[in-house]
Amino acid sequence: MGFGYLPFLFNINYLIYMIPAILLMMIAQWLVSSAYKKWSQVPTRFTGTEAARRLAQYNGLYNVQIAGTNGRLSDHYDPRDKTLYLSPEVANGSSVAAVAVAAHELGHAMQDQEGYFPLRLRAAMVPVVNIGSSVGWIFILVGLLINWTGLAWLGVAAFAAGAAFALATLPVELNASARARQMLANSGIVMNDKEKHGVNSVLTAAAMTYVAALATAVMQVLYYVSLLGGMGGRRRS
């Protein structure tokens, strides 16, 4: 039995790999919170709901429904029911931040309507990633316990699927933000340089969270690769 491997699952090397990624995630979350707080105090002529409806009509998204959802910044577009769900702050807020978030989520609706390949790819990866995130660490642990490295490497592959999902998410989110900037400018919802700067600040800060998520997933995979690789070397010696 390989119980001697257990202390190596979470050791100082894990912290070396993960602390930079965790710090990056904390910085990204702070940037989002700061940008949203700042630009939620700058008023616009439209609420998030009004902006979403105007943009949906402007872009021919007549089948997209707009509904409310609970939580703070829980806004999302669900391609299964073609519905844009807006949190109370965004739905009812007449601010630069609110219309930026609403427009970003509507960008996903545009991607869905056009059959945007990165969005379809990400959606196809969801079942695999959900399974992998649930069983990956179990495969690694059991593989190390019974000295079955093949099973442990399968667990690493499961975590790698999560990193691949984070990578696939980046172009989807960046493209949705680019669409949001263009829609808001072309439709006249944002009308001056200050409002455009605010939209850009909110969307750029949000993008950083996806970069941080990718960094976290990659560093986790690299840690487990180094863990199993190092143990393989010790067994050969």
Secondary structure as a PSIPRED ss2 file (coil, helix, strand):
# PSIPRED VFORMAT (PSIPRED V4.0)

   1 M C   1.000  0.000  0.000
   2 G C   1.000  0.000  0.000
   3 F H   0.000  1.000  0.000
   4 G H   0.000  1.000  0.000
   5 Y H   0.000  1.000  0.000
   6 L H   0.000  1.000  0.000
   7 P H   0.000  1.000  0.000
   8 F H   0.000  1.000  0.000
   9 L H   0.000  1.000  0.000
  10 F C   1.000  0.000  0.000
  11 N C   1.000  0.000  0.000
  12 I H   0.000  1.000  0.000
  13 N H   0.000  1.000  0.000
  14 Y H   0.000  1.000  0.000
  15 L H   0.000  1.000  0.000
  16 I H   0.000  1.000  0.000
  17 Y H   0.000  1.000  0.000
  18 M H   0.000  1.000  0.000
  19 I H   0.000  1.000  0.000
  20 P H   0.000  1.000  0.000
  21 A H   0.000  1.000  0.000
  22 I H   0.000  1.000  0.000
  23 L H   0.000  1.000  0.000
  24 L H   0.000  1.000  0.000
  25 M H   0.000  1.000  0.000
  26 M H   0.000  1.000  0.000
  27 I H   0.000  1.000  0.000
  28 A H   0.000  1.000  0.000
  29 Q H   0.000  1.000  0.000
  30 W H   0.000  1.000  0.000
  31 L H   0.000  1.000  0.000
  32 V H   0.000  1.000  0.000
  33 S H   0.000  1.000  0.000
  34 S H   0.000  1.000  0.000
  35 A H   0.000  1.000  0.000
  36 Y H   0.000  1.000  0.000
  37 K H   0.000  1.000  0.000
  38 K H   0.000  1.000  0.000
  39 W H   0.000  1.000  0.000
  40 S C   1.000  0.000  0.000
  41 Q C   1.000  0.000  0.000
  42 V C   1.000  0.000  0.000
  43 P E   0.000  0.000  1.000
  44 T C   1.000  0.000  0.000
  45 R C   1.000  0.000  0.000
  46 F C   1.000  0.000  0.000
  47 T C   1.000  0.000  0.000
  48 G H   0.000  1.000  0.000
  49 T H   0.000  1.000  0.000
  50 E H   0.000  1.000  0.000
  51 A H   0.000  1.000  0.000
  52 A H   0.000  1.000  0.000
  53 R H   0.000  1.000  0.000
  54 R H   0.000  1.000  0.000
  55 L H   0.000  1.000  0.000
  56 A H   0.000  1.000  0.000
  57 Q H   0.000  1.000  0.000
  58 Y H   0.000  1.000  0.000
  59 N C   1.000  0.000  0.000
  60 G C   1.000  0.000  0.000
  61 L C   1.000  0.000  0.000
  62 Y C   1.000  0.000  0.000
  63 N C   1.000  0.000  0.000
  64 V C   1.000  0.000  0.000
  65 Q E   0.000  0.000  1.000
  66 I E   0.000  0.000  1.000
  67 A E   0.000  0.000  1.000
  68 G E   0.000  0.000  1.000
  69 T C   1.000  0.000  0.000
  70 N C   1.000  0.000  0.000
  71 G C   1.000  0.000  0.000
  72 R C   1.000  0.000  0.000
  73 L C   1.000  0.000  0.000
  74 S C   1.000  0.000  0.000
  75 D C   1.000  0.000  0.000
  76 H E   0.000  0.000  1.000
  77 Y E   0.000  0.000  1.000
  78 D E   0.000  0.000  1.000
  79 P C   1.000  0.000  0.000
  80 R C   1.000  0.000  0.000
  81 D C   1.000  0.000  0.000
  82 K C   1.000  0.000  0.000
  83 T E   0.000  0.000  1.000
  84 L E   0.000  0.000  1.000
  85 Y E   0.000  0.000  1.000
  86 L E   0.000  0.000  1.000
  87 S C   1.000  0.000  0.000
  88 P H   0.000  1.000  0.000
  89 E H   0.000  1.000  0.000
  90 V H   0.000  1.000  0.000
  91 A H   0.000  1.000  0.000
  92 N H   0.000  1.000  0.000
  93 G C   1.000  0.000  0.000
  94 S C   1.000  0.000  0.000
  95 S E   0.000  0.000  1.000
  96 V H   0.000  1.000  0.000
  97 A H   0.000  1.000  0.000
  98 A H   0.000  1.000  0.000
  99 V H   0.000  1.000  0.000
 100 A H   0.000  1.000  0.000
 101 V H   0.000  1.000  0.000
 102 A H   0.000  1.000  0.000
 103 A H   0.000  1.000  0.000
 104 H H   0.000  1.000  0.000
 105 E H   0.000  1.000  0.000
 106 L H   0.000  1.000  0.000
 107 G H   0.000  1.000  0.000
 108 H H   0.000  1.000  0.000
 109 A H   0.000  1.000  0.000
 110 M H   0.000  1.000  0.000
 111 Q H   0.000  1.000  0.000
 112 D H   0.000  1.000  0.000
 113 Q H   0.000  1.000  0.000
 114 E H   0.000  1.000  0.000
 115 G C   1.000  0.000  0.000
 116 Y C   1.000  0.000  0.000
 117 F H   0.000  1.000  0.000
 118 P H   0.000  1.000  0.000
 119 L H   0.000  1.000  0.000
 120 R H   0.000  1.000  0.000
 121 L H   0.000  1.000  0.000
 122 R H   0.000  1.000  0.000
 123 A H   0.000  1.000  0.000
 124 A H   0.000  1.000  0.000
 125 M H   0.000  1.000  0.000
 126 V H   0.000  1.000  0.000
 127 P H   0.000  1.000  0.000
 128 V H   0.000  1.000  0.000
 129 V H   0.000  1.000  0.000
 130 N H   0.000  1.000  0.000
 131 I H   0.000  1.000  0.000
 132 G H   0.000  1.000  0.000
 133 S H   0.000  1.000  0.000
 134 S H   0.000  1.000  0.000
 135 V H   0.000  1.000  0.000
 136 G H   0.000  1.000  0.000
 137 W H   0.000  1.000  0.000
 138 I H   0.000  1.000  0.000
 139 F H   0.000  1.000  0.000
 140 I H   0.000  1.000  0.000
 141 L H   0.000  1.000  0.000
 142 V H   0.000  1.000  0.000
 143 G H   0.000  1.000  0.000
 144 L H   0.000  1.000  0.000
 145 L H   0.000  1.000  0.000
 146 I C   1.000  0.000  0.000
 147 N C   1.000  0.000  0.000
 148 W C   1.000  0.000  0.000
 149 T H   0.000  1.000  0.000
 150 G H   0.000  1.000  0.000
 151 L H   0.000  1.000  0.000
 152 A H   0.000  1.000  0.000
 153 W H   0.000  1.000  0.000
 154 L H   0.000  1.000  0.000
 155 G H   0.000  1.000  0.000
 156 V H   0.000  1.000  0.000
 157 A H   0.000  1.000  0.000
 158 A H   0.000  1.000  0.000
 159 F H   0.000  1.000  0.000
 160 A H   0.000  1.000  0.000
 161 A H   0.000  1.000  0.000
 162 G H   0.000  1.000  0.000
 163 A H   0.000  1.000  0.000
 164 A H   0.000  1.000  0.000
 165 F H   0.000  1.000  0.000
 166 A H   0.000  1.000  0.000
 167 L H   0.000  1.000  0.000
 168 A H   0.000  1.000  0.000
 169 T H   0.000  1.000  0.000
 170 L H   0.000  1.000  0.000
 171 P H   0.000  1.000  0.000
 172 V H   0.000  1.000  0.000
 173 E H   0.000  1.000  0.000
 174 L H   0.000  1.000  0.000
 175 N H   0.000  1.000  0.000
 176 A H   0.000  1.000  0.000
 177 S H   0.000  1.000  0.000
 178 A H   0.000  1.000  0.000
 179 R H   0.000  1.000  0.000
 180 A H   0.000  1.000  0.000
 181 R H   0.000  1.000  0.000
 182 Q H   0.000  1.000  0.000
 183 M H   0.000  1.000  0.000
 184 L H   0.000  1.000  0.000
 185 A H   0.000  1.000  0.000
 186 N H   0.000  1.000  0.000
 187 S H   0.000  1.000  0.000
 188 G C   1.000  0.000  0.000
 189 I C   1.000  0.000  0.000
 190 V C   1.000  0.000  0.000
 191 M C   1.000  0.000  0.000
 192 N C   1.000  0.000  0.000
 193 D H   0.000  1.000  0.000
 194 K H   0.000  1.000  0.000
 195 E H   0.000  1.000  0.000
 196 K H   0.000  1.000  0.000
 197 H H   0.000  1.000  0.000
 198 G H   0.000  1.000  0.000
 199 V H   0.000  1.000  0.000
 200 N H   0.000  1.000  0.000
 201 S H   0.000  1.000  0.000
 202 V H   0.000  1.000  0.000
 203 L H   0.000  1.000  0.000
 204 T H   0.000  1.000  0.000
 205 A H   0.000  1.000  0.000
 206 A H   0.000  1.000  0.000
 207 A H   0.000  1.000  0.000
 208 M H   0.000  1.000  0.000
 209 T H   0.000  1.000  0.000
 210 Y H   0.000  1.000  0.000
 211 V H   0.000  1.000  0.000
 212 A H   0.000  1.000  0.000
 213 A H   0.000  1.000  0.000
 214 L H   0.000  1.000  0.000
 215 A H   0.000  1.000  0.000
 216 T H   0.000  1.000  0.000
 217 A H   0.000  1.000  0.000
 218 V H   0.000  1.000  0.000
 219 M H   0.000  1.000  0.000
 220 Q H   0.000  1.000  0.000
 221 V H   0.000  1.000  0.000
 222 L H   0.000  1.000  0.000
 223 Y H   0.000  1.000  0.000
 224 Y H   0.000  1.000  0.000
 225 V H   0.000  1.000  0.000
 226 S H   0.000  1.000  0.000
 227 L H   0.000  1.000  0.000
 228 L H   0.000  1.000  0.000
 229 G H   0.000  1.000  0.000
 230 G H   0.000  1.000  0.000
 231 M H   0.000  1.000  0.000
 232 G H   0.000  1.000  0.000
 233 G H   0.000  1.000  0.000
 234 R H   0.000  1.000  0.000
 235 R H   0.000  1.000  0.000
 236 R H   0.000  1.000  0.000
 237 S C   1.000  0.000  0.000
